Amino acid sequence: MAEEKLIQSSPNDVPAIVKRLYDGFNSRKTFSKDYRRRQLQQLKLFLQEHEKDICAALKADLGKCKMEALLMENGLITNDLIVALRDLDKWMEPRPVGKDLATALSLSSPYLIPEPLGVVAIIGAWNYPLQLTILPLIGAVAAGNAVLLKPSEVSVATSNLLSEQLPKYLDQECFQVVPGGVEVGKAVLKEKFDHIFYTGSTNVGKIVMQSAAKHLTPVTLELGGKSPCIVMEDANIDKAAKRIAWGKFANAGQTCIAPDYVLCQEGAKRKFLDSIQKHILTFFTENPDASPDFGRIVNINHFNRLDGILQKTKGNVVIGGKAVAEEKFISPTVIDDVTPDDATMSDELFGPILPILTVKSADEAVTFVRKREKPLSLYLFTESSQVKDLVRTYTSSGAFIVNDTILHAGLSSLPFGGIGNSGIGAYHGKFTFDTFSHLKPCLETKPMMDFAAKGRYPPYTDANLKTLLFLLKPRQFPFKTFIRVAVVISILVYLIMVGAFLLRVSFIFSLYFFYNASIYAII
């Protein structure tokens, strides 16, 4: 079967597309809450109506099974859309902030208001070509931006699907899909945007950042790195092996947060190797190339890179190691007795190859991790709270997960992003909305309430300076306590007033009764 041909925009068309997006944004339509909600609903409709097409495209690009396509791509996006549609009103509301004594006494109102950044570019990745393109789009739409969306040219079928179908669902004045290869990417990066969101390799991330710097454009870079797994002797070794095998070999290892290598404590290694072999066999049978649940490498270039690593490693291939170029297939592979300078340890693997290194203690594992670039994720398997605290405190990573792998990426309540070489910025759920918003500081004051800070005006005096320094000094102003006390005092005042009124009425009735009684006595 012939490979699908990539649909491409012309690089010469990019400037006009960007201008159209700025015209659309300047029409102010994206500022409307109803408009944003309609576009999000259209995105949801696109996912629902093209579920079969999405699964077929992901199968063509990566050999991705239906379970992974719907769970890790379509399902994850749908959940983020549900959260965005549910919470959009709350996200767009002004956010009150604390006051100093001067602003409190002058009845001023300080707050933050989220405003759209403008026209933003989202450059997607090939390994999860739908999820990593549409997830940031959700937050950009919710925040009121116009968007240029560039899918990865490596995942041809998914890029073509987005190019052909997504424009039918979104307003073309404010949302444009721009497919294409390197030349189109270069043309996009020449343009001025209000934000660039890129997912991909660290090397290309540096190019994106250099291009953005020419226009002082802020960036979000979702990169990668070698995410370590630390397995201690006190862990549930069988569960650790099962969860590492799942996190590593999903999508044939082509996941930015997949466990890249294992630092296994000496006493646990034999059991760990036996367990992971058992689970790989259970997951994918003795013939993973025939398993419907195991994917393929995205293209021949990436296959050759991984095959080259297998040829160069000095470690002991204890599981797998099979590579078939015609099928772009590399079996789930585990390599034991790996040294820090091995071919498997130089760069992020991004494939179904798992090196195992041995450590004597948690301290040694921490030292090993700290000598390398900060990873996107760090996975620790232990039952010890002391070890957990040690690793969490003395290592730095985009995320820290105990006794599991990759699950954190499915939680919209947790920000997803790297640190250092593994990325800049974070997203998912409300964090994506905030990434594509400027939280504008606002302060509203009352014209008649000038007494609290009247000493700011010339002529200046030492007395006024002393007063202002006192008023502006940071302090915890107990607003909630103040309100509770004010409510109690108000109730007491009300009761006193009611009591006084009843006392007055009682007194009047008493006088009236006494007067009538006196008249009656006289008569």
WOZIRA-V861742 format. One record per pair of residues at least 12 apart in sequence whose C-alpha atoms are under 7 Angstrom apart, sorted by the first residue. I is the first residue (numbers start at 1). J is the second residue. Records with the same first field share a line. If there is no record, write none. Layout:
I->J / J
//
This chain:
4->156 / 157
6->156 / 160
7->160 / 179 / 180
8->179 / 180
9->178 / 179 / 180
10->184
11->183 / 184 / 187
14->187 / 188
15->191
20->173
21->119 / 146 / 173 / 174 / 175
22->119
24->173 / 174
25->118 / 119 / 145 / 146 / 174
30->144 / 145
31->144
36->141 / 142 / 144
37->85
39->170
40->81 / 138
42->169 / 170
43->169
44->78 / 81
46->166 / 169
47->74
55->69
57->157 / 158
58->158
60->157
61->155 / 156 / 157 / 298
62->295 / 296 / 297 / 298
63->295 / 296
64->251 / 295
65->292 / 293
73->128 / 130 / 131
74->131
76->410
77->131 / 134 / 135
80->412 / 429
81->138
83->429
84->142 / 429
88->142
92->114
93->113
94->111 / 112 / 113
95->111 / 112 / 113
96->110 / 111 / 112
97->110 / 111
100->471 / 472 / 474 / 475
101->471 / 472
102->452 / 453 / 471 / 472
105->452
106->446 / 449 / 450 / 452
107->445 / 446
108->443 / 444 / 445 / 446
109->443 / 444 / 445
110->442 / 443 / 444
111->441 / 442 / 443
112->439 / 440 / 441 / 442
113->439 / 440 / 441
114->437 / 438 / 439 / 440
115->437 / 438 / 439 / 440
116->143 / 144 / 145 / 436 / 437 / 438
117->145 / 194 / 436 / 437 / 438
118->145 / 146 / 194
119->145 / 146 / 147 / 193 / 194
120->145 / 146 / 147 / 148 / 193 / 194 / 195 / 196
121->147 / 148 / 149 / 193 / 195 / 196 / 197
122->148 / 149 / 150 / 196 / 197 / 198
123->149 / 150 / 151 / 197 / 198 / 199
124->150 / 151 / 152 / 198 / 199
125->151 / 152 / 199 / 200
126->152 / 154 / 155
127->254 / 255
129->152 / 155 / 158
130->158
133->151
136->432
139->432 / 433 / 436
140->433 / 436
142->433
143->433 / 436 / 437
146->174 / 175
147->174 / 175 / 176
148->175 / 176 / 177 / 178
149->176 / 177 / 178
150->177 / 178 / 179
151->179
153->179 / 180 / 181
159->179
163->177 / 179
189->208 / 211
190->211
192->215
193->217
194->217
195->217 / 218 / 219
196->218 / 219 / 220
197->219 / 220 / 221
198->220 / 221 / 222
199->221 / 222 / 223
200->222 / 223
201->223 / 224
202->223 / 224 / 421
205->221
220->424 / 425
221->423 / 424 / 425
222->417 / 418 / 422 / 423 / 424
223->422 / 423
224->256 / 375 / 376 / 422 / 423
225->348 / 375 / 376 / 422
226->260 / 348 / 375
227->257 / 258 / 259 / 260 / 375 / 376 / 377 / 378
228->259 / 260 / 261 / 262 / 378 / 379
229->259 / 261 / 262 / 263 / 378 / 379 / 380
230->262 / 263 / 264 / 379 / 380 / 381
231->263 / 264 / 265 / 380 / 381 / 382
232->264 / 265 / 268 / 381 / 382
233->265 / 267 / 268
234->382 / 383
235->381 / 382 / 383
237->271 / 272
238->272 / 275
240->381 / 403
241->272 / 275 / 276
242->276 / 279
243->404 / 405
244->259 / 405
245->276 / 280
247->259 / 405 / 406
248->352
249->332 / 352
251->295
252->294 / 295 / 296 / 297 / 351 / 352
253->350 / 351 / 352
254->350 / 351
255->350
257->376 / 377 / 406
258->406
260->348 / 349 / 354
261->354 / 355 / 356
262->355 / 356 / 357
263->356 / 357 / 358 / 359 / 365
264->356 / 357 / 358 / 359
265->358 / 359 / 360 / 361
266->358 / 359 / 360
277->319
288->331
289->329 / 331
296->328 / 329
297->328 / 329
299->328
300->328
303->328
306->351
307->323
309->343 / 344
312->343
313->342 / 343 / 344
314->342
315->335 / 336 / 337 / 338
316->335 / 336 / 337
317->334 / 335 / 336
318->334 / 335 / 336
319->333 / 334
320->332 / 333 / 334
321->333
330->352
331->352
332->352 / 353
333->352 / 353 / 354
334->353 / 354 / 355
335->354 / 355 / 356
336->355 / 356 / 357
337->356 / 357
338->355 / 356 / 357
339->357
362->387
366->391 / 394 / 395
370->395
373->421
374->396 / 397 / 419 / 420 / 421 / 422
375->397 / 398 / 422
376->397 / 398 / 399 / 417 / 418 / 419 / 422
377->397 / 398 / 399 / 400
378->397 / 399 / 400 / 401
379->400 / 401 / 402 / 404 / 405
380->401 / 402 / 403
381->402 / 403
382->403
397->418 / 419
398->417 / 418 / 419
412->428 / 429
413->429
415->427 / 428 / 431
416->428
453->468
455->468
//
